[in-house]
Amino acid sequence: MFMNVSRQINVIPNDLAGLRLDQALAHLFPQHSRSRLKEWLLKDLIIVQGGPKRPKDIVSGGETVEIKSQTKEAIKAQAQPLMLDIAYEDEELIVLNKPAGLVVHPGAGNPDKTLMNGLLFKYPKLREVPRAGIIHRLDKDTSGLIIIAKNLISHTALLRTFEQRKISRHYIAVCKGVLTGGGIINLPISRHPVDRKKMSVQDNGREAITHFTVKERFASFTFINVKLETGRTHQIRVHFAHRRNALVGDQTYGGRLTTPRGASEELIQILRHFKRQALHAERLIFNHPFTDKIIDIKVLPPKDFIDLVEAMRRDLINE
């Protein structure tokens, strides 16, 4: 279980008049993230002037606000030993290098042996932090960097930094097709209307913005740098699949494997055995939530990714 929020009462100051209620609450209770305050509003755990209110309601100033004790939320995951590749750690946070194939949270089909199980084994106090301190997620078959908060105060501060888009997330990927140059993909994403396990570009979806540049061109593929401005589920994979430049190896969005005409036997074999999306969360840059020091972490991609790129280079030379 993580700890209950103690009963808190405060008064909205007059200088916050005119703001939305959720914005005013973020000023009034900075120890809690805006998303958590909004969640409590929707659960009627925050009472304003004796009654529940909506996040979008406008405040006048002078209203009394009470946060009730939060209902307990259980982290049911079991602590299990797991090898963790720690790229950075201090008293407040951890940056891990997640291997491809490791699920972040337990869920349907993956009840245990996830990153959360391993974190709870190495850091038992994370059971007191929402989602065991995990600030953002990476897909199972995406490798690379992920941030973990070590306590509730750090979790709130890092979550706010994440929501304010102040964490710079850089990826490398290999996509199908030869791109002429970089650009920005600004296409909204939501749940696929038919296959609920997938995401898709939809006019009524949530804002999704992806920046990319060309790193290296091969005969039939492109090695790219990608920077996320937003962080929707499967965002990079969906955006490039929508452009008909799906990531190499993507089993969900990439369609049937077709080997390029004239490709070397080495490259053909590597492509046939590369069963995950060629996507690696290479670098994270953000200000430490308490010292304001710039944290800049970069990790190399795993061997399968390196082997894929090197085979494409050799194939291009021998073309």
Secondary structure as a PSIPRED ss2 file (coil, helix, strand):
# PSIPRED VFORMAT (PSIPRED V4.0)

   1 M C   1.000  0.000  0.000
   2 F C   1.000  0.000  0.000
   3 M C   1.000  0.000  0.000
   4 N C   1.000  0.000  0.000
   5 V C   1.000  0.000  0.000
   6 S C   1.000  0.000  0.000
   7 R C   1.000  0.000  0.000
   8 Q E   0.000  0.000  1.000
   9 I E   0.000  0.000  1.000
  10 N E   0.000  0.000  1.000
  11 V E   0.000  0.000  1.000
  12 I C   1.000  0.000  0.000
  13 P C   1.000  0.000  0.000
  14 N H   0.000  1.000  0.000
  15 D H   0.000  1.000  0.000
  16 L H   0.000  1.000  0.000
  17 A C   1.000  0.000  0.000
  18 G C   1.000  0.000  0.000
  19 L C   1.000  0.000  0.000
  20 R E   0.000  0.000  1.000
  21 L H   0.000  1.000  0.000
  22 D H   0.000  1.000  0.000
  23 Q H   0.000  1.000  0.000
  24 A H   0.000  1.000  0.000
  25 L H   0.000  1.000  0.000
  26 A H   0.000  1.000  0.000
  27 H H   0.000  1.000  0.000
  28 L H   0.000  1.000  0.000
  29 F C   1.000  0.000  0.000
  30 P C   1.000  0.000  0.000
  31 Q C   1.000  0.000  0.000
  32 H C   1.000  0.000  0.000
  33 S C   1.000  0.000  0.000
  34 R H   0.000  1.000  0.000
  35 S H   0.000  1.000  0.000
  36 R H   0.000  1.000  0.000
  37 L H   0.000  1.000  0.000
  38 K H   0.000  1.000  0.000
  39 E H   0.000  1.000  0.000
  40 W H   0.000  1.000  0.000
  41 L H   0.000  1.000  0.000
  42 L H   0.000  1.000  0.000
  43 K C   1.000  0.000  0.000
  44 D C   1.000  0.000  0.000
  45 L C   1.000  0.000  0.000
  46 I E   0.000  0.000  1.000
  47 I E   0.000  0.000  1.000
  48 V E   0.000  0.000  1.000
  49 Q C   1.000  0.000  0.000
  50 G C   1.000  0.000  0.000
  51 G E   0.000  0.000  1.000
  52 P C   1.000  0.000  0.000
  53 K C   1.000  0.000  0.000
  54 R C   1.000  0.000  0.000
  55 P C   1.000  0.000  0.000
  56 K C   1.000  0.000  0.000
  57 D C   1.000  0.000  0.000
  58 I E   0.000  0.000  1.000
  59 V C   1.000  0.000  0.000
  60 S C   1.000  0.000  0.000
  61 G C   1.000  0.000  0.000
  62 G C   1.000  0.000  0.000
  63 E C   1.000  0.000  0.000
  64 T E   0.000  0.000  1.000
  65 V E   0.000  0.000  1.000
  66 E E   0.000  0.000  1.000
  67 I E   0.000  0.000  1.000
  68 K C   1.000  0.000  0.000
  69 S C   1.000  0.000  0.000
  70 Q C   1.000  0.000  0.000
  71 T C   1.000  0.000  0.000
  72 K C   1.000  0.000  0.000
  73 E C   1.000  0.000  0.000
  74 A C   1.000  0.000  0.000
  75 I C   1.000  0.000  0.000
  76 K C   1.000  0.000  0.000
  77 A C   1.000  0.000  0.000
  78 Q C   1.000  0.000  0.000
  79 A C   1.000  0.000  0.000
  80 Q C   1.000  0.000  0.000
  81 P C   1.000  0.000  0.000
  82 L C   1.000  0.000  0.000
  83 M C   1.000  0.000  0.000
  84 L C   1.000  0.000  0.000
  85 D C   1.000  0.000  0.000
  86 I E   0.000  0.000  1.000
  87 A E   0.000  0.000  1.000
  88 Y E   0.000  0.000  1.000
  89 E E   0.000  0.000  1.000
  90 D C   1.000  0.000  0.000
  91 E C   1.000  0.000  0.000
  92 E C   1.000  0.000  0.000
  93 L E   0.000  0.000  1.000
  94 I E   0.000  0.000  1.000
  95 V E   0.000  0.000  1.000
  96 L E   0.000  0.000  1.000
  97 N E   0.000  0.000  1.000
  98 K E   0.000  0.000  1.000
  99 P C   1.000  0.000  0.000
 100 A C   1.000  0.000  0.000
 101 G C   1.000  0.000  0.000
 102 L C   1.000  0.000  0.000
 103 V C   1.000  0.000  0.000
 104 V C   1.000  0.000  0.000
 105 H C   1.000  0.000  0.000
 106 P C   1.000  0.000  0.000
 107 G E   0.000  0.000  1.000
 108 A C   1.000  0.000  0.000
 109 G C   1.000  0.000  0.000
 110 N E   0.000  0.000  1.000
 111 P C   1.000  0.000  0.000
 112 D C   1.000  0.000  0.000
 113 K C   1.000  0.000  0.000
 114 T C   1.000  0.000  0.000
 115 L H   0.000  1.000  0.000
 116 M H   0.000  1.000  0.000
 117 N H   0.000  1.000  0.000
 118 G H   0.000  1.000  0.000
 119 L H   0.000  1.000  0.000
 120 L H   0.000  1.000  0.000
 121 F H   0.000  1.000  0.000
 122 K H   0.000  1.000  0.000
 123 Y C   1.000  0.000  0.000
 124 P H   0.000  1.000  0.000
 125 K H   0.000  1.000  0.000
 126 L H   0.000  1.000  0.000
 127 R H   0.000  1.000  0.000
 128 E H   0.000  1.000  0.000
 129 V C   1.000  0.000  0.000
 130 P H   0.000  1.000  0.000
 131 R H   0.000  1.000  0.000
 132 A H   0.000  1.000  0.000
 133 G H   0.000  1.000  0.000
 134 I E   0.000  0.000  1.000
 135 I C   1.000  0.000  0.000
 136 H C   1.000  0.000  0.000
 137 R C   1.000  0.000  0.000
 138 L C   1.000  0.000  0.000
 139 D C   1.000  0.000  0.000
 140 K C   1.000  0.000  0.000
 141 D C   1.000  0.000  0.000
 142 T C   1.000  0.000  0.000
 143 S E   0.000  0.000  1.000
 144 G E   0.000  0.000  1.000
 145 L E   0.000  0.000  1.000
 146 I E   0.000  0.000  1.000
 147 I E   0.000  0.000  1.000
 148 I E   0.000  0.000  1.000
 149 A E   0.000  0.000  1.000
 150 K C   1.000  0.000  0.000
 151 N C   1.000  0.000  0.000
 152 L H   0.000  1.000  0.000
 153 I H   0.000  1.000  0.000
 154 S H   0.000  1.000  0.000
 155 H H   0.000  1.000  0.000
 156 T H   0.000  1.000  0.000
 157 A H   0.000  1.000  0.000
 158 L H   0.000  1.000  0.000
 159 L H   0.000  1.000  0.000
 160 R H   0.000  1.000  0.000
 161 T H   0.000  1.000  0.000
 162 F H   0.000  1.000  0.000
 163 E H   0.000  1.000  0.000
 164 Q C   1.000  0.000  0.000
 165 R C   1.000  0.000  0.000
 166 K C   1.000  0.000  0.000
 167 I C   1.000  0.000  0.000
 168 S E   0.000  0.000  1.000
 169 R E   0.000  0.000  1.000
 170 H E   0.000  0.000  1.000
 171 Y E   0.000  0.000  1.000
 172 I E   0.000  0.000  1.000
 173 A E   0.000  0.000  1.000
 174 V E   0.000  0.000  1.000
 175 C E   0.000  0.000  1.000
 176 K E   0.000  0.000  1.000
 177 G C   1.000  0.000  0.000
 178 V C   1.000  0.000  0.000
 179 L C   1.000  0.000  0.000
 180 T C   1.000  0.000  0.000
 181 G C   1.000  0.000  0.000
 182 G C   1.000  0.000  0.000
 183 G E   0.000  0.000  1.000
 184 I E   0.000  0.000  1.000
 185 I E   0.000  0.000  1.000
 186 N E   0.000  0.000  1.000
 187 L C   1.000  0.000  0.000
 188 P C   1.000  0.000  0.000
 189 I E   0.000  0.000  1.000
 190 S E   0.000  0.000  1.000
 191 R E   0.000  0.000  1.000
 192 H C   1.000  0.000  0.000
 193 P C   1.000  0.000  0.000
 194 V C   1.000  0.000  0.000
 195 D C   1.000  0.000  0.000
 196 R C   1.000  0.000  0.000
 197 K C   1.000  0.000  0.000
 198 K C   1.000  0.000  0.000
 199 M E   0.000  0.000  1.000
 200 S E   0.000  0.000  1.000
 201 V E   0.000  0.000  1.000
 202 Q C   1.000  0.000  0.000
 203 D C   1.000  0.000  0.000
 204 N C   1.000  0.000  0.000
 205 G C   1.000  0.000  0.000
 206 R E   0.000  0.000  1.000
 207 E C   1.000  0.000  0.000
 208 A C   1.000  0.000  0.000
 209 I E   0.000  0.000  1.000
 210 T E   0.000  0.000  1.000
 211 H E   0.000  0.000  1.000
 212 F E   0.000  0.000  1.000
 213 T E   0.000  0.000  1.000
 214 V E   0.000  0.000  1.000
 215 K E   0.000  0.000  1.000
 216 E E   0.000  0.000  1.000
 217 R E   0.000  0.000  1.000
 218 F C   1.000  0.000  0.000
 219 A C   1.000  0.000  0.000
 220 S C   1.000  0.000  0.000
 221 F E   0.000  0.000  1.000
 222 T E   0.000  0.000  1.000
 223 F E   0.000  0.000  1.000
 224 I E   0.000  0.000  1.000
 225 N E   0.000  0.000  1.000
 226 V E   0.000  0.000  1.000
 227 K E   0.000  0.000  1.000
 228 L E   0.000  0.000  1.000
 229 E C   1.000  0.000  0.000
 230 T C   1.000  0.000  0.000
 231 G C   1.000  0.000  0.000
 232 R C   1.000  0.000  0.000
 233 T C   1.000  0.000  0.000
 234 H C   1.000  0.000  0.000
 235 Q H   0.000  1.000  0.000
 236 I H   0.000  1.000  0.000
 237 R H   0.000  1.000  0.000
 238 V H   0.000  1.000  0.000
 239 H H   0.000  1.000  0.000
 240 F H   0.000  1.000  0.000
 241 A H   0.000  1.000  0.000
 242 H H   0.000  1.000  0.000
 243 R C   1.000  0.000  0.000
 244 R C   1.000  0.000  0.000
 245 N C   1.000  0.000  0.000
 246 A C   1.000  0.000  0.000
 247 L E   0.000  0.000  1.000
 248 V C   1.000  0.000  0.000
 249 G C   1.000  0.000  0.000
 250 D C   1.000  0.000  0.000
 251 Q C   1.000  0.000  0.000
 252 T C   1.000  0.000  0.000
 253 Y C   1.000  0.000  0.000
 254 G C   1.000  0.000  0.000
 255 G C   1.000  0.000  0.000
 256 R C   1.000  0.000  0.000
 257 L C   1.000  0.000  0.000
 258 T C   1.000  0.000  0.000
 259 T C   1.000  0.000  0.000
 260 P C   1.000  0.000  0.000
 261 R C   1.000  0.000  0.000
 262 G C   1.000  0.000  0.000
 263 A C   1.000  0.000  0.000
 264 S C   1.000  0.000  0.000
 265 E H   0.000  1.000  0.000
 266 E H   0.000  1.000  0.000
 267 L H   0.000  1.000  0.000
 268 I H   0.000  1.000  0.000
 269 Q H   0.000  1.000  0.000
 270 I H   0.000  1.000  0.000
 271 L H   0.000  1.000  0.000
 272 R H   0.000  1.000  0.000
 273 H H   0.000  1.000  0.000
 274 F C   1.000  0.000  0.000
 275 K C   1.000  0.000  0.000
 276 R C   1.000  0.000  0.000
 277 Q C   1.000  0.000  0.000
 278 A C   1.000  0.000  0.000
 279 L E   0.000  0.000  1.000
 280 H E   0.000  0.000  1.000
 281 A E   0.000  0.000  1.000
 282 E E   0.000  0.000  1.000
 283 R E   0.000  0.000  1.000
 284 L E   0.000  0.000  1.000
 285 I E   0.000  0.000  1.000
 286 F E   0.000  0.000  1.000
 287 N E   0.000  0.000  1.000
 288 H C   1.000  0.000  0.000
 289 P C   1.000  0.000  0.000
 290 F C   1.000  0.000  0.000
 291 T C   1.000  0.000  0.000
 292 D C   1.000  0.000  0.000
 293 K C   1.000  0.000  0.000
 294 I E   0.000  0.000  1.000
 295 I E   0.000  0.000  1.000
 296 D E   0.000  0.000  1.000
 297 I E   0.000  0.000  1.000
 298 K E   0.000  0.000  1.000
 299 V C   1.000  0.000  0.000
 300 L C   1.000  0.000  0.000
 301 P C   1.000  0.000  0.000
 302 P C   1.000  0.000  0.000
 303 K H   0.000  1.000  0.000
 304 D H   0.000  1.000  0.000
 305 F H   0.000  1.000  0.000
 306 I H   0.000  1.000  0.000
 307 D H   0.000  1.000  0.000
 308 L H   0.000  1.000  0.000
 309 V H   0.000  1.000  0.000
 310 E H   0.000  1.000  0.000
 311 A H   0.000  1.000  0.000
 312 M H   0.000  1.000  0.000
 313 R H   0.000  1.000  0.000
 314 R H   0.000  1.000  0.000
 315 D H   0.000  1.000  0.000
 316 L H   0.000  1.000  0.000
 317 I H   0.000  1.000  0.000
 318 N C   1.000  0.000  0.000
 319 E C   1.000  0.000  0.000
